[in-house]
Amino acid sequence: MPGPYTSPGMPYAAGPYAGVPGGVPYGVPARRTTNGLAIASLVSGVVCCLPPLGLVLGLVALPRIRKRDQAGKGLAVAGIVLSALSCLLLVIGIATGGLGSFWGGFKEGVEEASRSKSPFSLRTGQCFTPDGKLEAYATDVTVVDCARPHIGEVTGGFKVTGFDTWPGEDAIDEIAQKRCETVNGGYALDTWAVPKDVWLYYYLPSAQSWRLGDRTVTCAFAAEKKPFSGSVRSDASRLTDHQAAFLKAVNPIETVTYREPEEDPDEDFTANKAWASELLAAIETARAGLDRRTWPAGAAPSVAALRQDLGAASKQWLKLATAADAEAYWEAYDPAWEALPEDLGADARTALDLTGTPPVDAVGEGSSV
């Protein structure tokens, strides 16, 4: 049946109760209001946070309900009963010490919940343990103190740009590999201080999260098997100028060694020759960087010795980088690795108060081929 209103914009039509005070027809009793204190008493009794308050509110509500002819007597009585029970439990808890245990557990639960985060809400420098297996796609991780055992440490992150639609996992993975390698390199300049079996890791947006606007890649160091303790952070803000200059000069050599092509020069001569040229350039850049600086007296001799060793290595890697064919490449291969200082200046690192012990197979792993 049509309602009492006319078309939009027109005045209201006369309804069945038009002219009746309050819009209620004669003979229909007004509905009683519910006492607010009764409601508050019940709520206080149910949540058990302030049981004495619920008890007081209920006792005050009862006479007002009678006096004002309001509804809510049942609510007030229920609130009084529940609050009285809560008060009794509170007294028992205080007497037995159970309240302290409850509050401690409650507090611990709140703190743990506050540490549970999405991988994409992690911040640089935070250490974490995933809630489950270490996977590229994760919904929850738990932030922990870096002094405690943990699986990963966030080094930074970036947003993927240049794509209007989901580009696919392989495309993002390729970007993340390169960008996070740079991010991690700047975060942990003292690479020898990074524990063994702790590697480059990153969290990627998934196809589903991409549709919701997620473009974040979170870079990290992570251990797939055994947790590690302590922060691996050794960026420029935590190093002296001499320490940072030394590491920035020699670290690229170490980085390039890990990029050696998987295919032998017999299978992909071009790729191997390009890699040898890249490593030769890193050696020459390191020599120049070490030569440009005046080093502390305690470190100067060992830095000079490293620079001399790099000069000898440069000659051998030049032969490798300019090899005419795969056979010539193999002839120059072992001499090039043997000429490259295996420890990349352990004495100089020690003299500069850096980590002086290299990780296993840090440099020169190809020499056994």
Protein Blocks (a to p, Z undefined) as FASTA:
>chain_A
ZZfbdcehiacdddfkgoiahhiaehiacdddddfklmmmmmmmmnommmmlmmmmmmmm
mmmmmmnopahklmmmmmmmmmmmmmmmmmmmmmnommmmmmmmmmmmmmmmmmpccfkl
pcehiacddebdddfbdfbdcdddfkbccfbdcfbdcddehiabdebjklmmmmmmmmmm
mmmmmmmmplmlpcghiacddddddfklmmnopabdcdddddfklccedjfbdcfklccf
klmmmmmmmmmmmmmmmmpcfbdfklmmmlmmmmmmmmmmmmmmmmmmmmmpccdfklmm
mmmmmmmmmmmmmmmmmmmmmofblklmmmmmmmmmmmpcfkgomlmmmmnopafbdceh
kgoplmmZZ
